[in-house]
Amino acid sequence: MTDDHTKTGPAADTDPKTTDTPPTGTQGAQPRDVDLDVPEADTDNLEEDQDTAFPGMDDAMFGQVQEMMDKLQRADELEKENADLKFKLGRLASDFDGYRTRTQQDVQAAQGQGVSRAAEALMPVYDDLDRAVTMGAGDPAKLIPGVQAVLGKVLGVFAGLGLEATGKEGETFDPQWHEAIQVVPGDADDVIVQVYQLGFRMDGRLVRPARVVVSRKG
């Protein structure tokens, strides 16, 4: 039994099928760190990138393209500004319409107040005329003084409203305020000798010209 073990033991140890041998070409090699050589990115060759992105385009053409892109960008900005200006203009127009409406309402209100004040000022004149006519119905001689008093009160009302009478007898004729309907011989030139219709002015502005008769020497 011992002989069998002696014969078979060495054979088993030298069997090539069970021997642990390193792979061909690596026998005796020691492990070492692996250094990977990765090339760095080249960022300095922008002209080569330009040639790659736009093949066949020179610097002048590339500049024109860049200029066109800048103009397009500027056009977009101008369009936004234009839209903003249109919006502001619309608001301004709306505000102006509101202002115009309020102004018209204020003018109408002021006119209404003016008419009301003028009518209120003329009411006493109506009362005086009514009394003068009532008194003159029984005695016509009393009518003239009453009417004259009413005329004086009317002129007072006009003065209170800012009206100034013009074109009285003895005044010098002034075509700015007077209208000559007749010329008669007299002792002096351009003197009003008779008044057909009294004129009025307000704040240096003619309201109604006086219609008068003017004298002329010779």
N, CA, C and O of each residue as an XYZ file, in Angstrom:
872
protein
N       0.849     -1.228      0.000
C       0.000      0.000      0.000
C       0.860      1.245      0.000
O       0.564      2.230     -0.677
N       1.932      1.182      0.774
C       2.831      2.310      0.814
C       3.513      2.509     -0.488
O       3.796      3.652     -0.847
N       3.794      1.493     -1.211
C       4.446      1.653     -2.503
C       3.541      2.331     -3.498
O       3.992      3.150     -4.299
N       2.257      1.994     -3.455
C       1.329      2.635     -4.397
C       1.274      4.142     -4.175
O       1.231      4.917     -5.130
N       1.276      4.549     -2.906
C       1.213      5.988     -2.612
C       2.474      6.675     -3.088
O       2.453      7.819     -3.543
N       3.627      5.910     -2.967
C       4.873      6.513     -3.391
C       4.920      6.697     -4.877
O       5.514      7.667     -5.348
N       4.339      5.836     -5.619
C       4.364      5.921     -7.063
C       3.422      6.982     -7.590
O       3.731      7.697     -8.543
N       2.278      7.071     -6.956
C       1.269      7.986     -7.502
C       1.415      9.407     -7.021
O       0.923     10.326     -7.675
N       2.074      9.618     -5.900
C       2.163     10.980     -5.347
C       2.911     11.921     -6.229
O       2.366     12.970     -6.573
N       4.132     11.624     -6.626
C       4.862     12.561     -7.464
C       4.219     12.793     -8.789
O       4.269     13.899     -9.328
N       3.594     11.728     -9.343
C       2.944     11.888    -10.648
C       1.828     12.895    -10.565
O       1.622     13.697    -11.476
N       1.118     12.846     -9.475
C       0.008     13.809     -9.332
C       0.513     15.215     -9.181
O      -0.118     16.164     -9.647
N       1.695     15.363     -8.506
C       2.209     16.721     -8.295
C       2.749     17.315     -9.564
O       2.754     18.534     -9.733
N       3.217     16.444    -10.482
C       3.799     16.982    -11.712
C       2.870     16.922    -12.877
O       3.305     17.083    -14.017
N       1.615     16.698    -12.641
C       0.643     16.644    -13.735
C       0.432     18.050    -14.290
O       0.039     18.956    -13.555
N       0.694     18.238    -15.608
C       0.555     19.601    -16.170
C      -0.850     20.125    -16.168
O      -1.073     21.333    -16.259
N      -1.793     19.233    -16.064
C      -3.192     19.694    -16.083
C      -3.566     20.369    -14.786
O      -4.445     21.230    -14.749
N      -2.876     19.965    -13.693
C      -3.249     20.528    -12.399
C      -2.267     21.551    -11.920
O      -2.444     22.097    -10.831
N      -1.207     21.848    -12.704
C      -0.203     22.817    -12.269
C      -0.687     24.228    -12.527
O      -1.183     24.523    -13.614
N      -0.547     25.136    -11.509
C      -0.991     26.561    -11.613
C       0.158     27.372    -12.152
O       1.064     27.743    -11.405
N       0.136     27.653    -13.439
C       1.206     28.411    -14.080
C       0.663     29.725    -14.603
O      -0.499     29.787    -15.005
N       1.462     30.771    -14.610
C       0.981     32.065    -15.106
C       0.787     32.051    -16.598
O       1.370     31.209    -17.281
N      -0.032     32.974    -17.145
C      -0.258     33.030    -18.602
C       1.019     33.342    -19.320
O       1.959     33.926    -18.782
N       1.008     32.915    -20.595
C       2.176     33.109    -21.433
C       2.526     34.576    -21.536
O       1.656     35.415    -21.768
N       3.793     34.885    -21.365
C       4.270     36.263    -21.518
C       4.171     37.066    -20.254
O       4.688     38.183    -20.221
N       3.527     36.565    -19.183
C       3.374     37.335    -17.938
C       4.088     36.676    -16.797
O       4.003     37.144    -15.661
N       4.791     35.601    -17.065
C       5.452     34.897    -15.986
C       6.554     35.759    -15.404
O       7.422     36.257    -16.122
N       6.508     35.923    -14.124
C       7.494     36.713    -13.409
C       7.238     38.191    -13.406
O       8.036     38.935    -12.838
N       6.143     38.672    -14.023
C       5.854     40.116    -14.082
C       5.266     40.604    -12.788
O       4.472     39.899    -12.166
N       5.642     41.821    -12.357
C       5.144     42.417    -11.122
C       4.038     43.426    -11.437
O       4.128     44.112    -12.455
N       2.993     43.543    -10.600
C       1.904     44.521    -10.853
C       2.402     45.950    -10.734
O       3.242     46.238     -9.881
N       1.889     46.879    -11.597
C       2.258     48.291    -11.539
C       1.053     49.169    -11.884
O       0.078     48.698    -12.469
N       1.135     50.499    -11.502
C       0.036     51.442    -11.780
C      -0.031     51.757    -13.265
O       0.993     51.901    -13.934
N      -1.276     51.863    -13.775
C      -1.479     52.145    -15.203
C      -1.674     53.654    -15.380
O      -2.570     54.218    -14.753
N      -0.889     54.313    -16.189
C      -0.949     55.761    -16.440
C      -1.580     56.005    -17.803
O      -0.961     55.750    -18.836
N      -2.846     56.514    -17.802
C      -3.553     56.770    -19.064
C      -3.189     58.154    -19.569
O      -3.325     59.126    -18.827
N      -2.743     58.272    -20.775
C      -2.332     59.536    -21.380
C      -3.501     60.111    -22.166
O      -3.684     59.774    -23.336
N      -4.342     61.025    -21.502
C      -5.516     61.626    -22.147
C      -5.137     62.993    -22.681
O      -4.692     63.846    -21.914
N      -5.300     63.225    -23.972
C      -4.919     64.538    -24.540
C      -5.832     65.631    -24.023
O      -7.036     65.419    -23.875
N      -5.258     66.824    -23.739
C      -6.027     67.971    -23.267
C      -6.763     68.621    -24.438
O      -6.329     68.571    -25.589
N      -7.941     69.258    -24.075
C      -8.744     69.919    -25.112
C      -8.045     71.174    -25.592
O      -7.500     71.940    -24.798
N      -8.066     71.369    -26.862
C      -7.409     72.528    -27.471
C      -8.435     73.632    -27.680
O      -9.302     73.515    -28.546
N      -8.345     74.706    -26.894
C      -9.313     75.818    -26.992
C      -8.724     77.031    -27.663
O      -9.366     78.080    -27.716
N      -7.535     76.917    -28.170
C      -6.894     78.084    -28.774
C      -7.122     78.192    -30.269
O      -6.858     79.240    -30.858
N      -7.593     77.159    -30.876
C      -7.731     77.150    -32.339
C      -9.147     77.532    -32.727
O      -9.873     76.722    -33.304
N      -9.559     78.793    -32.407
C     -10.915     79.227    -32.740
C     -11.111     79.365    -34.236
O     -12.203     79.149    -34.763
N     -10.031     79.729    -34.911
C     -10.164     79.862    -36.362
C     -10.450     78.507    -36.988
O     -11.212     78.399    -37.948
N      -9.808     77.440    -36.410
C     -10.099     76.107    -36.942
C     -11.544     75.726    -36.647
O     -12.189     75.077    -37.470
N     -12.077     76.131    -35.450
C     -13.478     75.861    -35.143
C     -14.377     76.606    -36.105
O     -15.387     76.067    -36.558
N     -14.021     77.843    -36.423
C     -14.820     78.599    -37.393
C     -14.838     77.915    -38.750
O     -15.876     77.816    -39.404
N     -13.668     77.447    -39.156
C     -13.607     76.763    -40.449
C     -14.423     75.491    -40.427
O     -15.001     75.095    -41.439
N     -14.472     74.837    -39.247
C     -15.255     73.598    -39.158
C     -16.747     73.888    -39.172
O     -17.514     73.177    -39.821
N     -17.180     74.973    -38.427
C     -18.603     75.286    -38.364
C     -19.110     75.907    -39.657
O     -20.228     75.616    -40.082
N     -18.295     76.772    -40.298
C     -18.679     77.423    -41.542
C     -17.619     77.124    -42.595
O     -16.765     77.968    -42.868
N     -17.660     75.965    -43.174
C     -16.630     75.619    -44.173
C     -16.694     76.552    -45.372
O     -17.775     76.874    -45.863
N     -15.553     76.972    -45.827
C     -15.468     77.823    -47.007
C     -15.773     79.281    -46.745
O     -15.885     80.042    -47.707
N     -15.918     79.734    -45.468
C     -16.266     81.112    -45.145
C     -15.012     81.825    -44.650
O     -14.351     81.365    -43.719
N     -14.690     82.964    -45.287
C     -13.523     83.714    -44.865
C     -13.904     84.687    -43.752
O     -15.055     84.721    -43.315
N     -12.932     85.475    -43.299
C     -13.165     86.382    -42.181
C     -14.176     87.468    -42.535
O     -14.997     87.851    -41.702
N     -14.115     87.966    -43.779
C     -15.034     89.027    -44.187
C     -16.483     88.537    -44.176
O     -17.381     89.218    -43.683
N     -16.689     87.344    -44.730
C     -18.040     86.790    -44.741
C     -18.525     86.499    -43.329
O     -19.688     86.738    -43.004
N     -17.643     85.990    -42.501
C     -18.023     85.716    -41.115
C     -18.384     87.015    -40.394
O     -19.323     87.040    -39.597
N     -17.645     88.095    -40.667
C     -17.965     89.389    -40.072
C     -19.318     89.901    -40.524
O     -20.067     90.474    -39.733
N     -19.638     89.694    -41.815
C     -20.938     90.115    -42.313
C     -22.063     89.339    -41.643
O     -23.102     89.901    -41.300
N     -21.844     88.039    -41.461
C     -22.861     87.224    -40.791
C     -23.051     87.702    -39.354
O     -24.179     87.818    -38.876
N     -21.950     87.976    -38.675
C     -22.035     88.456    -37.304
C     -22.754     89.799    -37.229
O     -23.557     90.040    -36.328
N     -22.445     90.679    -38.204
C     -23.114     91.984    -38.243
C     -24.606     91.830    -38.474
O     -25.413     92.536    -37.870
N     -24.970     90.898    -39.354
C     -26.387     90.656    -39.619
C     -27.093     90.134    -38.371
O     -28.224     90.526    -38.086
N     -26.438     89.265    -37.638
C     -27.034     88.743    -36.409
C     -27.202     89.850    -35.371
O     -28.197     89.881    -34.647
N     -26.236     90.752    -35.301
C     -26.356     91.874    -34.383
C     -27.530     92.775    -34.765
O     -28.264     93.254    -33.901
N     -27.697     93.001    -36.077
C     -28.813     93.825    -36.536
C     -30.152     93.166    -36.228
O     -31.109     93.845    -35.853
N     -30.223     91.852    -36.384
C     -31.462     91.145    -36.058
C     -31.779     91.274    -34.574
O     -32.931     91.471    -34.189
N     -30.749     91.161    -33.753
C     -30.958     91.321    -32.323
C     -31.419     92.734    -31.991
O     -32.309     92.930    -31.164
N     -30.793     93.730    -32.654
C     -31.202     95.113    -32.429
C     -32.634     95.352    -32.912
O     -33.391     96.092    -32.283
N     -33.000     94.719    -34.035
C     -34.365     94.854    -34.543
C     -35.360     94.284    -33.544
O     -36.443     94.842    -33.369
N     -35.017     93.193    -32.892
C     -35.894     92.611    -31.884
C     -36.050     93.566    -30.704
O     -37.149     93.723    -30.172
N     -34.958     94.200    -30.296
C     -35.026     95.167    -29.204
C     -35.882     96.368    -29.592
O     -36.678     96.856    -28.790
N     -35.712     96.843    -30.831
C     -36.515     97.982    -31.291
C     -37.999     97.623    -31.363
O     -38.860     98.455    -31.078
N     -38.286     96.402    -31.740
C     -39.684     95.972    -31.795
C     -40.300     95.975    -30.404
O     -41.454     96.369    -30.232
N     -39.533     95.536    -29.412
C     -40.028     95.562    -28.038
C     -40.233     97.004    -27.577
O     -41.233     97.315    -26.930
N     -39.277     97.892    -27.914
C     -39.429     99.289    -27.549
C     -40.643     99.907    -28.237
O     -41.370    100.701    -27.640
N     -40.854     99.534    -29.498
C     -42.004    100.049    -30.233
C     -43.310     99.601    -29.592
O     -44.253    100.385    -29.481
N     -43.367     98.343    -29.173
C     -44.561     97.849    -28.499
C     -44.797     98.593    -27.194
O     -45.939     98.898    -26.850
N     -43.728     98.887    -26.469
C     -43.855     99.628    -25.210
C     -44.342    101.050    -25.468
O     -45.179    101.569    -24.728
N     -43.811    101.685    -26.529
C     -44.245    103.042    -26.860
C     -45.709    103.064    -27.293
O     -46.442    103.992    -26.954
N     -46.137    102.046    -28.041
C     -47.542    101.971    -28.449
C     -48.443    101.846    -27.220
O     -49.509    102.458    -27.159
N     -48.013    101.060    -26.255
C     -48.798    100.896    -25.035
C     -48.907    102.220    -24.280
O     -49.983    102.598    -23.816
N     -47.763    102.924    -24.164
C     -47.777    104.210    -23.479
C     -48.617    105.233    -24.238
O     -49.324    106.038    -23.632
N     -48.536    105.196    -25.585
C     -49.330    106.120    -26.386
C     -50.819    105.852    -26.213
O     -51.620    106.784    -26.149
N     -51.185    104.575    -26.136
C     -52.584    104.239    -25.908
C     -53.082    104.767    -24.571
O     -54.196    105.281    -24.475
N     -52.247    104.638    -23.532
C     -52.631    105.159    -22.224
C     -52.740    106.675    -22.255
O     -53.647    107.253    -21.656
N     -51.793    107.329    -22.968
C     -51.834    108.782    -23.071
C     -53.091    109.245    -23.797
O     -53.730    110.214    -23.386
N     -53.446    108.548    -24.882
C     -54.662    108.907    -25.622
C     -55.900    108.726    -24.746
O     -56.819    109.544    -24.782
N     -55.918    107.648    -23.959
C     -57.047    107.424    -23.061
C     -57.133    108.517    -22.004
O     -58.219    109.011    -21.699
N     -55.980    108.894    -21.444
C     -55.976    109.967    -20.442
C     -56.416    111.288    -21.061
O     -57.121    112.069    -20.421
N     -56.000    111.547    -22.314
C     -56.387    112.797    -22.966
C     -57.892    112.825    -23.231
O     -58.532    113.862    -23.060
N     -58.459    111.685    -23.648
C     -59.908    111.635    -23.860
C     -60.652    111.923    -22.565
O     -61.654    112.637    -22.550
N     -60.139    111.348    -21.474
C     -60.769    111.624    -20.188
C     -60.656    113.092    -19.800
O     -61.606    113.682    -19.286
N     -59.472    113.683    -20.052
C     -59.277    115.101    -19.747
C     -60.197    115.968    -20.599
O     -60.787    116.929    -20.106
N     -60.317    115.622    -21.891
C     -61.187    116.415    -22.774
C     -62.641    116.325    -22.335
O     -63.371    117.315    -22.368
N     -63.055    115.132    -21.923
C     -64.434    114.981    -21.455
C     -64.684    115.813    -20.209
O     -65.709    116.484    -20.090
N     -63.723    115.761    -19.268
C     -63.883    116.550    -18.041
C     -63.880    118.046    -18.342
O     -64.626    118.810    -17.730
N     -63.022    118.467    -19.307
C     -62.965    119.882    -19.664
C     -64.282    120.350    -20.276
O     -64.778    121.428    -19.948
N     -64.843    119.533    -21.167
C     -66.128    119.887    -21.769
C     -67.220    119.991    -20.706
O     -68.059    120.890    -20.754
N     -67.202    119.073    -19.758
C     -68.192    119.135    -18.683
C     -68.005    120.383    -17.840
O     -68.982    121.009    -17.429
N     -66.738    120.754    -17.576
C     -66.480    121.968    -16.791
C     -66.933    123.215    -17.547
O     -67.501    124.136    -16.961
N     -66.673    123.233    -18.869
C     -67.092    124.387    -19.672
C     -68.610    124.507    -19.686
O     -69.154    125.599    -19.525
N     -69.279    123.397    -19.877
C     -70.740    123.424    -19.884
C     -71.286    123.869    -18.530
O     -72.255    124.625    -18.457
N     -70.653    123.390    -17.460
C     -71.094    123.804    -16.132
C     -70.868    125.303    -15.925
O     -71.717    125.991    -15.360
N     -69.702    125.811    -16.393
C     -69.423    127.240    -16.256
C     -70.399    128.074    -17.080
O     -70.854    129.123    -16.625
N     -70.725    127.615    -18.292
C     -71.685    128.339    -19.114
C     -73.055    128.357    -18.445
O     -73.746    129.375    -18.438
N     -73.426    127.228    -17.893
C     -74.716    127.182    -17.199
C     -74.761    128.131    -16.010
O     -75.771    128.795    -15.779
N     -73.667    128.195    -15.257
C     -73.613    129.109    -14.134
C     -73.645    130.561    -14.597
O     -74.276    131.407    -13.964
N     -72.944    130.853    -15.736
C     -72.948    132.223    -16.259
C     -74.327    132.653    -16.695
O     -74.759    133.768    -16.402
N     -75.028    131.766    -17.400
C     -76.384    132.102    -17.840
C     -77.294    132.306    -16.639
O     -78.128    133.212    -16.622
N     -77.124    131.458    -15.641
C     -77.957    131.581    -14.448
C     -77.714    132.916    -13.739
O     -78.655    133.577    -13.300
N     -76.415    133.311    -13.630
C     -76.104    134.578    -12.978
C     -76.633    135.762    -13.781
O     -77.140    136.721    -13.199
N     -76.522    135.709    -15.128
C     -77.023    136.809    -15.964
C     -78.545    136.931    -15.843
O     -79.082    138.034    -15.737
N     -79.224    135.796    -15.859
C     -80.682    135.832    -15.742
C     -81.109    136.357    -14.375
O     -82.073    137.113    -14.259
N     -80.377    135.945    -13.343
C     -80.691    136.421    -11.995
C     -80.494    137.931    -11.891
O     -81.260    138.629    -11.225
N     -79.424    138.433    -12.581
C     -79.177    139.875    -12.541
C     -80.227    140.654    -13.311
O     -80.497    141.806    -12.973
N     -80.832    140.061    -14.342
C     -81.835    140.752    -15.163
C     -83.248    140.649    -14.599
O     -84.148    141.344    -15.071
N     -83.454    139.813    -13.622
C     -84.805    139.664    -13.057
C     -85.331    140.963    -12.448
O     -86.503    141.284    -12.640
N     -84.500    141.729    -11.715
C     -85.016    143.024    -11.217
C     -85.386    143.988    -12.339
O     -86.311    144.785    -12.183
N     -84.686    143.929    -13.453
C     -85.019    144.781    -14.594
C     -86.400    144.425    -15.114
O     -87.195    145.304    -15.446
N     -86.678    143.142    -15.182
C     -88.018    142.722    -15.613
C     -89.080    143.248    -14.651
O     -90.139    143.705    -15.079
N     -88.798    143.184    -13.370
C     -89.766    143.670    -12.384
C     -90.022    145.166    -12.566
O     -91.163    145.616    -12.462
N     -88.939    145.958    -12.846
C     -89.107    147.402    -13.034
C     -89.904    147.689    -14.302
O     -90.763    148.570    -14.305
N     -89.631    146.961    -15.366
C     -90.389    147.164    -16.608
C     -91.860    146.826    -16.398
O     -92.743    147.506    -16.919
N     -92.111    145.780    -15.640
C     -93.500    145.392    -15.393
C     -94.236    146.491    -14.611
O     -95.396    146.787    -14.899
N     -93.575    147.081    -13.645
C     -94.197    148.154    -12.876
C     -94.379    149.408    -13.732
O     -95.393    150.098    -13.628
N     -93.355    149.703    -14.607
C     -93.463    150.894    -15.456
C     -94.640    150.770    -16.418
O     -95.372    151.737    -16.628
N     -94.821    149.620    -16.987
C     -95.944    149.421    -17.918
C     -97.266    149.519    -17.169
O     -98.229    150.080    -17.692
N     -97.328    148.994    -15.976
C     -98.571    149.049    -15.184
C     -98.931    150.502    -14.855
O    -100.090    150.904    -14.964
N     -97.933    151.275    -14.455
C     -98.172    152.683    -14.121
C     -98.475    153.491    -15.380
O     -99.326    154.380    -15.338
N     -97.804    153.208    -16.498
C     -98.022    153.968    -17.726
C     -99.352    153.665    -18.362
O     -99.813    154.441    -19.199
N     -99.987    152.573    -18.005
C    -101.308    152.256    -18.564
C    -102.340    153.269    -18.103
O    -103.234    153.619    -18.873
N    -102.245    153.748    -16.881
C    -103.195    154.735    -16.377
C    -102.759    156.148    -16.691
O    -103.603    157.012    -16.927
N    -101.452    156.408    -16.701
C    -100.924    157.750    -16.961
C     -99.672    157.612    -17.826
O     -98.593    157.378    -17.282
N     -99.774    157.749    -19.177
C     -98.616    157.555    -20.064
C     -97.457    158.474    -19.756
O     -96.321    158.135    -20.089
N     -97.676    159.590    -19.153
C     -96.585    160.514    -18.836
C     -95.616    159.901    -17.831
O     -94.433    160.242    -17.814
N     -96.115    159.007    -17.002
C     -95.265    158.363    -16.004
C     -94.429    157.227    -16.599
O     -93.522    156.723    -15.938
N     -94.718    156.825    -17.822
C     -94.015    155.679    -18.423
C     -92.567    156.021    -18.766
O     -91.671    155.197    -18.588
N     -92.340    157.256    -19.263
C     -90.989    157.615    -19.690
C     -89.996    157.618    -18.531
O     -88.933    157.011    -18.662
N     -90.280    158.257    -17.427
C     -89.320    158.199    -16.307
C     -89.060    156.781    -15.824
O     -87.938    156.438    -15.451
N     -90.104    155.960    -15.834
C     -89.933    154.573    -15.388
C     -89.008    153.790    -16.318
O     -88.158    153.026    -15.860
N     -89.180    153.986    -17.632
C     -88.331    153.287    -18.603
C     -86.902    153.775    -18.508
O     -85.958    152.991    -18.607
N     -86.744    155.099    -18.311
C     -85.389    155.614    -18.164
C     -84.694    155.005    -16.937
O     -83.501    154.703    -16.978
N     -85.432    154.835    -15.874
C     -84.856    154.216    -14.675
C     -84.460    152.772    -14.951
O     -83.436    152.287    -14.471
N     -85.284    152.105    -15.727
C     -84.979    150.710    -16.076
C     -83.726    150.652    -16.933
O     -82.883    149.779    -16.727
N     -83.584    151.562    -17.887
C     -82.392    151.587    -18.732
C     -81.131    151.767    -17.901
O     -80.120    151.104    -18.131
N     -81.205    152.684    -16.920
C     -80.065    152.884    -16.050
C     -79.715    151.628    -15.268
O     -78.539    151.322    -15.072
N     -80.752    150.889    -14.812
C     -80.494    149.651    -14.085
C     -79.893    148.582    -14.997
O     -79.049    147.799    -14.561
N     -80.321    148.545    -16.258
C     -79.761    147.572    -17.203
C     -78.275    147.822    -17.425
O     -77.467    146.894    -17.447
N     -77.932    149.111    -17.590
C     -76.515    149.433    -17.761
C     -75.709    149.044    -16.527
O     -74.560    148.615    -16.636
N     -76.313    149.195    -15.363
C     -75.642    148.772    -14.146
C     -75.415    147.263    -14.108
O     -74.368    146.791    -13.665
N     -76.412    146.516    -14.581
C     -76.261    145.055    -14.653
C     -75.159    144.672    -15.632
O     -74.351    143.786    -15.354
N     -75.131    145.349    -16.785
C     -74.077    145.074    -17.773
C     -72.693    145.364    -17.202
O     -71.745    144.607    -17.414
N     -72.596    146.476    -16.475
C     -71.304    146.822    -15.870
C     -70.880    145.756    -14.863
O     -69.700    145.419    -14.765
N     -71.846    145.230    -14.120
C     -71.534    144.163    -13.182
C     -71.057    142.902    -13.874
O     -70.294    142.130    -13.292
N     -71.489    142.681    -15.098
C     -71.054    141.513    -15.873
C     -69.742    141.754    -16.613
O     -69.215    140.852    -17.265
N     -69.211    142.990    -16.509
C     -67.939    143.289    -17.169
C     -68.079    143.989    -18.497
O     -67.083    144.186    -19.193
N     -69.294    144.375    -18.873
C     -69.520    145.073    -20.136
C     -69.353    146.574    -19.941
O     -69.769    147.143    -18.932
N     -68.730    147.197    -20.942
C     -68.521    148.640    -20.925
C     -69.193    149.246    -22.150
O     -68.951    148.819    -23.279
N     -70.046    150.254    -21.914
C     -70.769    150.892    -23.016
C     -69.826    151.787    -23.810
O     -68.922    152.405    -23.248
N     -70.043    151.851    -25.125
C     -69.239    152.692    -25.994
C     -70.124    153.244    -27.111
O     -71.106    152.616    -27.508
N     -69.756    154.444    -27.619
C     -70.527    155.048    -28.701
C     -71.523    156.084    -28.219
O     -72.604    156.216    -28.792
N     -71.177    156.815    -27.182
C     -72.068    157.859    -26.691
C     -71.839    159.163    -27.467
O     -70.794    159.358    -28.087
N     -72.830    160.038    -27.417
C     -72.718    161.328    -28.120
C     -71.562    162.147    -27.538
O     -71.376    162.206    -26.323
N     -70.788    162.778    -28.431
C     -69.647    163.575    -28.035
C     -68.331    162.804    -28.062
O     -67.263    163.415    -28.015
N     -68.387    161.482    -28.138
C     -67.152    160.702    -28.217
C     -66.519    160.845    -29.598
O     -67.199    161.155    -30.576
N     -65.220    160.616    -29.663
C     -64.514    160.602    -30.950
C     -64.758    159.263    -31.642
O     -64.673    158.197    -31.031
N     -65.060    159.354    -32.925
C     -65.343    158.136    -33.682
C     -64.089    157.261    -33.766
O     -63.001    157.740    -34.088
N     -64.263    155.980    -33.472
C     -63.167    155.006    -33.525
C     -63.689    153.767    -34.261
O     -64.538    153.046    -33.738
N     -63.185    153.525    -35.467
C     -63.705    152.383    -36.237
C     -63.495    151.037    -35.544
O     -64.116    150.048    -35.933
N     -62.633    150.977    -34.524
C     -62.438    149.727    -33.795
C     -63.677    149.373    -32.969
O     -63.965    148.199    -32.737
N     -64.416    150.419    -32.522
C     -65.575    150.189    -31.658
C     -66.886    150.697    -32.263
O     -67.967    150.310    -31.821
N     -66.789    151.548    -33.257
C     -67.989    152.208    -33.776
C     -68.197    151.897    -35.257
O     -67.255    151.609    -35.995
N     -69.442    151.966    -35.655
C     -69.822    151.790    -37.061
C     -70.609    153.029    -37.507
O     -71.695    153.303    -36.998
N     -70.040    153.772    -38.470
C     -70.693    155.009    -38.934
C     -71.740    154.656    -39.982
O     -71.417    154.114    -41.039
N     -72.975    154.963    -39.686
C     -74.050    154.692    -40.641
C     -74.423    155.940    -41.442
O     -75.158    155.866    -42.427
N     -73.897    157.099    -40.995
C     -74.195    158.349    -41.709
C     -73.151    159.390    -41.315
O     -72.669    159.402    -40.182
N     -72.807    160.261    -42.259
C     -71.881    161.360    -42.024
C     -72.617    162.670    -42.316
O     -73.222    162.818    -43.377
N     -72.567    163.616    -41.382
C     -73.265    164.895    -41.532
C     -72.264    166.024    -41.303
O     -71.256    165.836    -40.622
N     -72.544    167.208    -41.879
C     -71.655    168.360    -41.647
C     -71.656    168.752    -40.173
O     -72.674    168.658    -39.488
N     -70.489    169.195    -39.703
C     -70.375    169.601    -38.308
C     -69.206    170.521    -38.093
O     -68.504    170.901    -39.030
N     -69.006    170.878    -36.827
C     -67.927    171.797    -36.473
C     -66.571    171.105    -36.378
O     -65.536    171.769    -36.444
N     -66.561    169.792    -36.226
C     -65.300    169.041    -36.084
C     -65.435    167.712    -36.821
O     -66.533    167.230    -37.102
N     -64.274    167.147    -37.119
C     -64.279    165.848    -37.797
C     -64.353    164.709    -36.778
O     -63.838    164.794    -35.664
N     -65.019    163.643    -37.219
C     -65.042    162.366    -36.478
C     -65.549    162.524    -35.047
O     -64.937    162.025    -34.103
N     -66.655    163.213    -34.902
C     -67.316    163.329    -33.606
C     -68.696    162.690    -33.713
O     -69.433    162.950    -34.664
N     -69.045    161.849    -32.729
C     -70.356    161.199    -32.726
C     -71.401    162.219    -32.304
O     -71.357    162.763    -31.201
N     -72.344    162.465    -33.211
C     -73.384    163.453    -32.924
C     -74.732    162.791    -32.636
O     -75.628    163.444    -32.102
N     -74.891    161.536    -32.971
C     -76.143    160.838    -32.705
C     -75.864    159.336    -32.620
O     -75.032    158.802    -33.354
N     -76.574    158.669    -31.708
C     -76.381    157.226    -31.480
C     -77.671    156.504    -31.835
O     -78.730    156.772    -31.269
N     -77.559    155.586    -32.781
C     -78.705    154.750    -33.126
C     -78.743    153.480    -32.270
O     -79.808    152.977    -31.912
N     -77.554    152.987    -31.960
C     -77.481    151.739    -31.171
C     -76.202    151.759    -30.343
O     -75.105    151.889    -30.886
N     -76.347    151.632    -29.036
C     -75.198    151.663    -28.144
C     -74.345    150.395    -28.324
O     -74.870    149.295    -28.498
N     -73.009    150.583    -28.277
C     -72.112    149.435    -28.400
C     -71.545    149.020    -27.050
O     -71.631    149.754    -26.065
N     -70.960    147.814    -27.030
C     -70.404    147.285    -25.775
C     -69.100    146.544    -26.073
O     -68.935    145.945    -27.136
N     -68.182    146.602    -25.111
C     -66.930    145.872    -25.191
C     -66.625    145.273    -23.815
O     -67.145    145.718    -22.792
N     -65.772    144.258    -23.824
C     -65.437    143.581    -22.575
C     -63.971    143.146    -22.614
O     -63.558    142.416    -23.515
N     -63.191    143.597    -21.635
C     -61.778    143.229    -21.515
C     -60.999    143.510    -22.811
O     -60.175    142.701    -23.238
N     -61.273    144.663    -23.426
C     -60.577    145.032    -24.649
C     -61.054    144.297    -25.885
O     -60.407    144.359    -26.930
N     -62.180    143.601    -25.781
C     -62.713    142.861    -26.927
C     -64.088    143.413    -27.277
O     -64.917    143.649    -26.398
N     -64.324    143.619    -28.599
C     -65.610    144.163    -29.037
C     -66.701    143.108    -28.913
O     -66.573    141.993    -29.419
N     -67.771    143.484    -28.231
C     -68.943    142.611    -28.126
C     -69.983    142.998    -29.174
O     -70.549    142.142    -29.853
N     -70.224    144.310    -29.294
C     -71.127    144.812    -30.321
C     -70.729    146.234    -30.658
O     -70.573    147.060    -29.758
N     -70.558    146.544    -31.962
C     -70.181    147.925    -32.317
C     -71.362    148.878    -32.159
O     -72.522    148.500    -32.325
N     -71.028    150.119    -31.834
C     -72.061    151.151    -31.744
C     -72.361    151.683    -33.141
O     -71.448    151.949    -33.923
N     -73.620    151.833    -33.441
C     -74.046    152.387    -34.734
C     -74.356    153.862    -34.517
O     -75.273    154.221    -33.778
N     -73.559    154.720    -35.188
C     -73.606    156.154    -34.866
C     -73.608    156.998    -36.132
O     -73.339    156.530    -37.238
N     -73.938    158.314    -35.899
C     -73.832    159.335    -36.937
C     -72.619    160.195    -36.591
O     -72.453    160.624    -35.449
N     -71.756    160.446    -37.617
C     -70.482    161.117    -37.379
C     -70.477    162.453    -38.139
O     -70.996    162.551    -39.251
N     -69.892    163.454    -37.526
C     -69.797    164.770    -38.155
C     -68.514    164.877    -38.980
O     -67.523    164.186    -38.743
N     -68.586    165.777    -39.959
C     -67.418    166.041    -40.818
C     -67.429    167.534    -41.182
O     -68.439    168.048    -41.664
N     -66.312    168.222    -40.952
C     -66.230    169.656    -41.225
C     -66.357    169.926    -42.746
O     -65.911    169.149    -43.590
N     -66.989    171.069    -43.029
C     -67.144    171.473    -44.423
C     -68.374    170.975    -45.030
O     -68.635    171.240    -46.203
